[in-house]
Amino acid sequence: MQLRHLVEQGHTAVATALPDAGSPLAATRLKFTGLSARDLGIRTPGTFVAPPGRAACAEAVRAFLTGAPEVTAVAGFNDDIALRVLMALRDLGHRVPDDVAVIGFDDNGYGAYTTPGLTSVHVYAEAHGRLSARLALGLGADGLHPPPARIVVRQSA
């Protein structure tokens, strides 16, 4: 959903910002990101780690964009990572979304309080959690139909 939204906004060179490079969940996400990029007809996004320290994150974003100046959008692993990138871009003097667009994932709520507001993928995590727990416990999924994820469009992408 992140990539599709960015491609619909005209972006063809996208990066993925990660919490760390060794996470099994990050590896799975990158696998599906690559498949989505292929289906959308764009290059597989480059990746970089967005560390938690403000200065360290700004340096990571600067280094990545210096090596990949064609990148016009960043898909954050989650909203926390996207918010780090958003702040780093601002600290580096980039205009969001004019120079680089940013999109998060999980719509944790904090993106509504930033300037610019963080566009994010909203997932109904509680409903999906209930469904997963019921299936793991062998209780069936009768009556549980989590709504599909959706893009919450704000100003960052």
Secondary structure, DSSP 8 states (H G I E B T S, - for coil): -HHHHHHHTT--SEEEEES-TT-HHHHHHHHHHHHHHHHHTS---EEEE--SSHHHHHHHHHHHHHH-TT--EEEESSHHHHHHHHHHHHHTT--TTTT-EEEEES--SGGGGSSS--EEEE--HHHHHHHHHHHHTT---TT------EEE--S--
